[in-house]
Amino acid sequence: MYIITKKQIIAVILILAFLISLPLGIYGTITAAAEEKIGTVVIDAGHGGVDGGVVGRTGIKESDINLSVSKILKRELEKNNIKVVMTRENKDGLYGEAVGGFKKRDMEARRDIILKSKPDLVISIHANKWISSERRGIQVFYDDTLKGEKAATVMQEILNTHLNNDEIGRNLSPQKGDYYITKCTNYVSIIIECGFLSNADDERNLISIDYQKTLARYIASGAVSILKDSFD
């Protein structure tokens, strides 16, 4: 008759505990690696509150489209292991009370969020409008820095390849512009004008959730390319 001693029982328990801990340790290492972010992006949904931005032919406000695209973009970036900070996450502006100087306060609040976040990239989402209803397409704007121009060029190429070529049959070039959001900090910042609300086809696209998802996916692809390039 074989008798199991107390020491043998303790030894078996210790061995089992060690074996159980191995996969947990490995899983913990994998999880930690998976959670390591490849960068931080601030998404700025342009306008908000009493400042609706431009208005489409159907009455849709730019501020609502900007917010919807920005929320979808946030999810797309997070899928790519990017930390995301939003300047606004609802329909309100960032100005407090809508009294004199509210626009200045709104923009300064966005600047403060960017400064606090110390991002690798700022993407400000907007929609455009023009006197001619024929004008359309997605265009990227940047300040006069080389890093800003490089980021805008990468983003514009991706948006041209996957959207502008199919939708309008041609490429657009990134443009340098004197915009507060791209110049208020030293962080790389670009503005994406996602289409013209003065154009029926662009407006039809921009109010479509399916199109917004496609647009956000390619903007996210551009952001990943910009971030990976900046860390090489």
ChimeraX attribute file (.defattr): number of C-alpha atoms within 10 A of each C-alpha:
attribute: neighborCount
match mode: 1-to-1
recipient: residues
	/A:1	3
	/A:2	4
	/A:3	6
	/A:4	8
	/A:5	9
	/A:6	8
	/A:7	9
	/A:8	11
	/A:9	11
	/A:10	11
	/A:11	12
	/A:12	11
	/A:13	12
	/A:14	12
	/A:15	12
	/A:16	11
	/A:17	11
	/A:18	11
	/A:19	11
	/A:20	11
	/A:21	12
	/A:22	11
	/A:23	11
	/A:24	11
	/A:25	11
	/A:26	11
	/A:27	12
	/A:28	12
	/A:29	12
	/A:30	11
	/A:31	11
	/A:32	10
	/A:33	10
	/A:34	10
	/A:35	12
	/A:36	11
	/A:37	13
	/A:38	15
	/A:39	19
	/A:40	20
	/A:41	27
	/A:42	23
	/A:43	25
	/A:44	26
	/A:45	28
	/A:46	27
	/A:47	26
	/A:48	23
	/A:49	18
	/A:50	15
	/A:51	18
	/A:52	19
	/A:53	19
	/A:54	20
	/A:55	18
	/A:56	22
	/A:57	14
	/A:58	12
	/A:59	9
	/A:60	16
	/A:61	19
	/A:62	27
	/A:63	26
	/A:64	21
	/A:65	23
	/A:66	26
	/A:67	24
	/A:68	22
	/A:69	23
	/A:70	26
	/A:71	19
	/A:72	18
	/A:73	25
	/A:74	21
	/A:75	16
	/A:76	19
	/A:77	21
	/A:78	15
	/A:79	11
	/A:80	15
	/A:81	16
	/A:82	22
	/A:83	20
	/A:84	21
	/A:85	18
	/A:86	22
	/A:87	22
	/A:88	20
	/A:89	16
	/A:90	15
	/A:91	18
	/A:92	15
	/A:93	27
	/A:94	21
	/A:95	20
	/A:96	12
	/A:97	12
	/A:98	15
	/A:99	8
	/A:100	8
	/A:101	10
	/A:102	17
	/A:103	17
	/A:104	11
	/A:105	17
	/A:106	19
	/A:107	19
	/A:108	17
	/A:109	17
	/A:110	22
	/A:111	20
	/A:112	13
	/A:113	17
	/A:114	26
	/A:115	14
	/A:116	8
	/A:117	16
	/A:118	15
	/A:119	20
	/A:120	19
	/A:121	23
	/A:122	26
	/A:123	25
	/A:124	23
	/A:125	25
	/A:126	28
	/A:127	27
	/A:128	24
	/A:129	19
	/A:130	13
	/A:131	8
	/A:132	10
	/A:133	15
	/A:134	12
	/A:135	17
	/A:136	24
	/A:137	23
	/A:138	25
	/A:139	25
	/A:140	28
	/A:141	26
	/A:142	27
	/A:143	22
	/A:144	14
	/A:145	14
	/A:146	11
	/A:147	16
	/A:148	22
	/A:149	21
	/A:150	16
	/A:151	25
	/A:152	29
	/A:153	20
	/A:154	18
	/A:155	26
	/A:156	24
	/A:157	18
	/A:158	18
	/A:159	25
	/A:160	22
	/A:161	13
	/A:162	13
	/A:163	20
	/A:164	21
	/A:165	14
	/A:166	11
	/A:167	15
	/A:168	16
	/A:169	11
	/A:170	12
	/A:171	18
	/A:172	18
	/A:173	14
	/A:174	23
	/A:175	16
	/A:176	16
	/A:177	15
	/A:178	11
	/A:179	13
	/A:180	12
	/A:181	22
	/A:182	24
	/A:183	19
	/A:184	16
	/A:185	15
	/A:186	12
	/A:187	17
	/A:188	23
	/A:189	29
	/A:190	28
	/A:191	25
	/A:192	22
	/A:193	18
	/A:194	27
	/A:195	22
	/A:196	29
	/A:197	29
	/A:198	23
	/A:199	21
	/A:200	17
	/A:201	17
	/A:202	24
	/A:203	23
	/A:204	14
	/A:205	18
	/A:206	26
	/A:207	18
	/A:208	12
	/A:209	14
	/A:210	11
	/A:211	15
	/A:212	21
	/A:213	19
	/A:214	17
	/A:215	22
	/A:216	23
	/A:217	18
	/A:218	20
	/A:219	22
	/A:220	24
	/A:221	18
	/A:222	20
	/A:223	26
	/A:224	20
	/A:225	15
	/A:226	20
	/A:227	18
	/A:228	11
	/A:229	11
	/A:230	14
	/A:231	9
	/A:232	5
